[in-house]
């Protein structure tokens, strides 16, 4: 039904403000729906599962993609092409928020565009890896993501694995800092009992030890994933979604 007014109706300013608030037409007050994608390697397996479950409970939040490729990363794009996957996800599911967990498997030789092979420890390895991380972030942002959350790798039990993880984190953190819409989400501060120390167990509020890390010294347990997701939700939606 269309109602026609014969003359303009002027509302008092206070009444107009109240009407806008009640009808939700005030743009500053209207919550925008969030479409979430979880993408990553084996570190994302439990995070994506728990995140899909918990974020799906939030008002206005829909998880549109939860994809994990075990053993993959940005180093061996010949084995699994993450750049193509990012592009496909953005075109087909249109997420506004993309949460990424990659890097666990990435301290490997990489083939460059000019046909060379750069190996970890060589001067050209870090710049090439940084280029790939930046390219991945740009694909997500140009594809329509309003924000990207890239997960920090936790402290690893094996000293060599930890050195590799720390180097990967440094690259990702630097690339994220150059892009205002990308957040480098730190997890080490609450997954370790002491800074830089691998902690298989954490103590809860009742003094009970909770196993947060897997026996392999790399991955999270379900309890660990639950903790990360809880912290992630609090950071992404500080007002509860």
ZITAUR-V706846 format. One record per backbone hydrogen bond with DSSP energy under -1.0 kcal/mol. NH is the residue of the N-H (numbers start at 0). CO is the residue of the C=O. Records with the same first field share a line. If there is no record, write none. Layout:
BEGIN
NH: CO / CO
END
This chain:
BEGIN
15: 11
16: 12
17: 13
18: 14
19: 15
20: 16
21: 17
22: 18
23: 19
24: 19
28: 25
29: 25
33: 59
35: 61
36: 96
37: 64
38: 98
39: 66
40: 100
43: 40
44: 41
47: 43
48: 44
49: 45
50: 46
51: 47
52: 48
53: 49
54: 50
55: 51
56: 53
57: 54
60: 57
61: 33
63: 35
64: 35
66: 37
68: 39
71: 68
78: 75
79: 75
81: 79
84: 80
85: 81
86: 82
87: 83
88: 84
89: 85
90: 86
91: 87
92: 88
95: 34
96: 34
97: 146
98: 36
99: 148
100: 38
105: 102
107: 105
109: 117
111: 115
114: 111
117: 109
121: 118
124: 121
127: 123
128: 124
129: 125
130: 126
131: 127
132: 128
133: 129
134: 130
135: 131
136: 132
137: 133
138: 134
139: 135
140: 136
141: 137
142: 138
143: 140
144: 139
145: 95
146: 95
147: 180
148: 97
149: 182
150: 99
151: 184
156: 216
161: 157
162: 158
163: 159
164: 160
165: 161
166: 162
167: 163
168: 164
169: 165
170: 166
171: 167
172: 168
173: 169
174: 170
175: 171
176: 172
178: 175
181: 178
182: 147
184: 149
190: 186
196: 193
201: 209
203: 207
206: 203
209: 201
211: 199
212: 199
213: 218
216: 213
220: 211
224: 220
225: 221
226: 222
227: 223
228: 224
229: 225
230: 226
231: 227
232: 228
233: 229
234: 230
235: 231
236: 232
239: 236
END
